[in-house]
């Protein structure tokens, strides 16, 4: 780790709240705060949705999946597209028709305040648990980096700092700030994966793809796996991905609020369906990096490399082999 790497991280952590505040500082009403007066372009919302479902865990773990399951994980993304298409035409019109700012307001109108309150509280609790995991995952590399410079902070301190930085732009800027910061973060995710692929391409032999293919690392579907015991059986993966996506992208406030910030129902539908396509491309890119890493590491298993889990494969490459500043 060089000083320039640390400087980039510090600048990034400071810039995100600042950009969020500048983008969304002129809030005029509650509707502006929660749904941006329904004025956000669908392309930005689409990228924001993808960034919302992408975390540190996604970036770090997806390439390592190739070592054990080839490209089979991508089957879930096929289901995502199906599920989001259903949600776009079945659930989303009801939110726009009622001119709502919350996915749970529809439940209140349809089934009463009791169910609305139950769904809202469930969302808050489950989201706190999920974001807690993601915040902790993000704190791990920061602690390692700081430790390299003999700066020793407890995990809880790092989590509190990250939370405070996020709260600044979310509280002041509302949904507009959140969406545009998401767009920047997704650009970093995809840009980082693309740079990793380019770096690997320059380190690999010309026949790397043939080697990976010969080892079955490009296998996309597998009809031989047991439907009841394997998450990567084709039918299980596609149907499971569709059901998960219908729930998370059709009824989860985290996603629905972004979609309701678009200019029209049609724009919301484009953003939702398009997010399924973009997330499939994203997963494919991370899996491609994983196939490259398989050859780069001498076609050895995780155990043979002396690593504790597949999550460590990409992490080690980032630390040891990516150029300074990347």
C-alpha angles and dihedrals in degrees: 000000000000129000091253090060092054091046091053092051092049092048090048094050090050096042098053096063090042093052091046092052093047093049098048106023096114101071112166104176146001089264089053091050097047103034104011092245084291091281104121119119113250093232092060091046090049091054091044090055091053092047090050093057092042118083140165087273092057093051095046101039106038098072090051092057089074090067091066108018108022112213094331091113088069089071088074089058090056087057090048090061091051094047094048092048090054092046091048093058101031108035107020096062089058092056093050094042091058093045088232131172096199134049088222095055086072090055089051092054093044103039107011139262094291094066091039091056093045092051092046094051091045090052093050094049097045091044092052090053094046095046090046089061092046094048091050091048089053091048093057099071091039090056090049092049093048090046088057087063093044091254106136118193128165117245092247091057092053091047091051091051093049091047092050092050090051094046092055096064096031092054097042101033104035123198094335092060092044094051096048094045087050090054090054092047093050089050088056092049094050095036091052092050091048092050090048090052092050092048091049092047089059091050099046130083118255093254096052092120092053091051093050091046092050088056091051094247093136094055106136104179133024119192093179098070120104112261093216101045107031124069088200099058104122098242093041093049097046097043092041091050091049094049092046092049094048089054099042098038099034104042108016113103091215090068102024093058091057092049092050089056092069121101098251145358090263091054090048091052092049091050093049098045092040091054089061090054093046094048089051090053090047093052090046090054093050091046090050088055087051092054089050091050090052091061093036090057093052095262090286127150123246090258092049089053090055093242125141098222142357088259088072095061098076093032092059092047091051092052100039107031113025115096122260110277094028 
